[in-house]
């Protein structure tokens, strides 16, 4: 779970944080790229809401798979964005949906897999790893690789391969445990109505 979230965030943020130089190579001005980053941020809000709706209506972690498909499509679109504004906007919108969905999906998966016992600790560790590696390290490595190779082509190929890997991993996420199997499920349920009222 942490690997999927980290790599997904890392791929999308590598494009976002290096967008000016990346898309500048493909003929876009700094103003056009800045506008596309705004499109990405707006799309991330939509991704957050959409992921919440989808996950609440699903009983399987595979509900996250369509968002990983958006990640793959977004990375493929990076290669196609060569001067057309709509291609650039679509690319950044797809990646924005992923970043928004990822921020919603992380806490949801932690709750489903581990229950509410130690939820804050587990979520804090998960968020820390995703932020440190996915947001802090990935974009720096991507930019360094682009500078060392003289262009972004090799870097984009690696990032696209990473998106395909997390798509495959998201298909392999284990099912949610049953309530009586979860760490928070070992507390006995009150057997009488008065016990329920007393606990409330």
C-alpha positions as CSV (number, residue, x, y, z in Angstrom):
1,X,0.0,0.0,0.0
2,X,2.7,2.4,1.0
3,X,4.7,1.6,-2.2
4,X,1.7,2.2,-4.4
5,X,1.0,5.6,-2.8
6,X,4.6,6.6,-2.8
7,X,5.4,5.8,-6.4
8,X,2.1,7.3,-7.6
9,X,2.8,10.5,-5.8
10,X,6.4,10.5,-6.9
11,X,5.6,10.1,-10.6
12,X,2.9,12.9,-10.6
13,X,5.0,15.3,-8.5
14,X,8.0,14.8,-10.6
15,X,6.1,16.2,-13.6
16,X,4.5,18.9,-11.6
17,X,7.6,20.2,-9.9
18,X,9.7,20.1,-13.0
19,X,6.9,21.2,-15.3
20,X,8.5,24.5,-16.5
21,X,11.7,22.9,-17.8
22,X,10.0,19.7,-18.9
23,X,7.4,21.3,-21.0
24,X,9.6,24.1,-22.0
25,X,11.6,21.6,-24.0
26,X,8.4,20.7,-25.8
27,X,7.7,24.3,-26.9
28,X,5.5,25.7,-24.1
29,X,6.0,29.0,-22.5
30,X,6.4,29.5,-18.7
31,X,3.0,31.2,-18.6
32,X,1.3,28.3,-20.4
33,X,2.9,25.8,-18.0
34,X,1.9,27.8,-15.0
35,X,-1.7,27.8,-16.2
36,X,-1.5,24.0,-16.7
37,X,-0.3,23.6,-13.1
38,X,-3.4,25.5,-12.0
39,X,-5.5,23.1,-14.0
40,X,-3.7,20.2,-12.2
41,X,-4.5,21.7,-8.8
42,X,-8.2,22.2,-9.7
43,X,-8.3,18.6,-11.0
44,X,-6.8,17.3,-7.8
45,X,-9.9,18.7,-5.9
46,X,-12.1,16.8,-8.3
47,X,-9.9,13.7,-7.8
48,X,-10.3,13.9,-4.0
49,X,-14.1,14.1,-4.2
50,X,-14.4,11.4,-6.9
51,X,-12.1,9.0,-5.0
52,X,-14.2,9.5,-1.8
53,X,-17.4,8.7,-3.7
54,X,-15.9,5.6,-5.4
55,X,-14.2,4.2,-2.3
56,X,-17.3,4.6,-0.2
57,X,-19.4,2.6,-2.7
58,X,-16.8,-0.2,-3.1
59,X,-15.8,-3.1,-1.0
60,X,-12.4,-3.7,-2.6
61,X,-9.2,-1.7,-2.9
62,X,-9.3,-2.2,-6.6
63,X,-11.6,0.8,-6.7
64,X,-8.3,2.7,-6.7
65,X,-7.2,1.1,-10.0
66,X,-9.0,3.5,-12.4
67,X,-7.0,6.4,-10.8
68,X,-3.8,4.5,-11.5
69,X,-5.0,4.1,-15.1
70,X,-5.2,7.9,-15.1
71,X,-1.6,8.1,-14.0
72,X,-0.5,5.9,-16.9
73,X,-2.5,7.8,-19.4
74,X,-1.2,11.1,-18.0
75,X,2.4,9.9,-18.4
76,X,1.7,8.7,-22.0
77,X,0.1,12.1,-22.7
78,X,3.3,13.9,-21.5
79,X,5.0,12.5,-24.7
80,X,2.0,13.8,-26.8
81,X,2.0,17.3,-25.4
82,X,4.1,19.0,-28.0
83,X,2.7,22.5,-28.4
84,X,-1.1,22.1,-28.2
85,X,-2.6,23.7,-25.1
86,X,-5.5,21.2,-24.8
87,X,-3.0,18.3,-24.8
88,X,-1.1,20.0,-22.0
89,X,-4.2,20.7,-20.0
90,X,-5.4,17.1,-20.4
91,X,-2.1,15.8,-19.3
92,X,-2.0,17.9,-16.2
93,X,-5.7,17.2,-15.4
94,X,-5.1,13.5,-15.5
95,X,-2.1,13.8,-13.1
96,X,-4.1,16.1,-10.9
97,X,-6.9,13.6,-10.5
98,X,-4.3,11.1,-9.4
99,X,-2.7,13.4,-6.7
100,X,-6.2,14.3,-5.3
101,X,-7.3,10.6,-5.3
102,X,-4.1,9.6,-3.6
103,X,-4.6,12.0,-0.7
104,X,-8.1,10.6,-0.1
105,X,-7.2,6.9,-0.7
106,X,-4.2,6.8,1.7
107,X,-6.2,7.4,5.0
108,X,-9.1,5.3,3.7
109,X,-6.9,2.2,3.1
110,X,-5.1,2.6,6.4
111,X,-8.5,2.6,8.1
112,X,-9.8,-0.4,6.2
113,X,-6.6,-2.5,6.7
114,X,-5.7,-1.6,10.2
115,X,-8.9,-0.2,11.9
116,X,-9.0,2.7,14.2
117,X,-6.5,1.4,16.7
118,X,-3.3,3.3,16.3
119,X,-4.8,4.9,13.1
120,X,-3.1,8.3,13.6
121,X,0.3,6.7,14.1
122,X,0.0,4.4,11.1
123,X,-1.4,7.3,8.9
124,X,1.4,9.6,10.1
125,X,4.1,7.1,9.2
126,X,2.5,6.4,5.8
127,X,2.1,10.1,5.0
128,X,5.7,10.7,6.2
129,X,7.1,8.1,3.8
130,X,4.9,9.3,0.9
131,X,5.9,12.9,1.5
132,X,9.6,12.3,2.1
133,X,10.2,9.9,-0.8
134,X,7.4,10.6,-3.2
135,X,7.4,14.4,-3.0
136,X,10.9,15.1,-1.6
137,X,13.1,12.6,-3.4
138,X,11.5,11.6,-6.7
139,X,11.4,15.1,-8.3
140,X,15.0,15.8,-7.4
141,X,16.1,12.5,-8.9
142,X,14.0,13.1,-12.0
143,X,15.6,16.5,-12.6
144,X,19.1,15.2,-11.9
145,X,18.6,12.3,-14.3
146,X,17.3,14.8,-17.0
147,X,20.4,17.0,-16.5
148,X,22.8,14.1,-16.6
149,X,21.3,12.7,-19.8
150,X,20.7,16.0,-21.6
151,X,16.9,15.7,-21.8
152,X,13.8,14.3,-20.2
153,X,13.2,11.4,-22.6
154,X,14.9,8.8,-20.5
155,X,13.5,10.2,-17.3
156,X,9.9,10.1,-18.7
157,X,10.4,6.5,-19.9
158,X,11.4,5.5,-16.3
159,X,8.5,7.4,-14.8
160,X,6.0,5.9,-17.2
161,X,7.4,2.4,-16.3
162,X,6.9,3.3,-12.7
163,X,3.3,4.2,-13.3
164,X,2.8,0.8,-15.0
165,X,4.3,-0.9,-12.0
166,X,2.0,0.8,-9.5
167,X,-1.0,0.0,-11.8
168,X,0.0,-3.7,-11.5
169,X,0.6,-3.4,-7.8
170,X,-2.8,-1.7,-7.2
171,X,-4.4,-4.8,-8.8
172,X,-2.6,-7.0,-6.2
173,X,-3.7,-5.0,-3.1
174,X,-5.1,-7.6,-0.6
175,X,-8.8,-7.6,0.2
176,X,-10.0,-5.7,3.3
177,X,-10.1,-7.8,6.4
178,X,-13.5,-8.7,7.8
179,X,-14.5,-6.6,10.8
180,X,-13.9,-9.5,13.2
181,X,-10.4,-9.9,11.8
182,X,-9.4,-6.3,12.0
183,X,-7.2,-5.0,14.9
184,X,-10.2,-2.9,16.1
185,X,-12.6,-5.9,15.9
186,X,-11.4,-7.7,19.0
187,X,-13.5,-5.5,21.4
188,X,-16.6,-7.5,22.4
189,X,-19.9,-6.0,21.2
190,X,-22.4,-5.2,23.9
191,X,-25.1,-7.9,24.1
192,X,-27.9,-5.9,25.5
193,X,-29.5,-2.5,24.7
194,X,-28.8,-1.1,28.1
195,X,-25.1,-1.9,27.7
196,X,-25.1,0.0,24.4
197,X,-26.7,3.0,26.0
198,X,-24.3,2.9,28.9
199,X,-21.3,3.0,26.5
200,X,-22.7,5.9,24.6
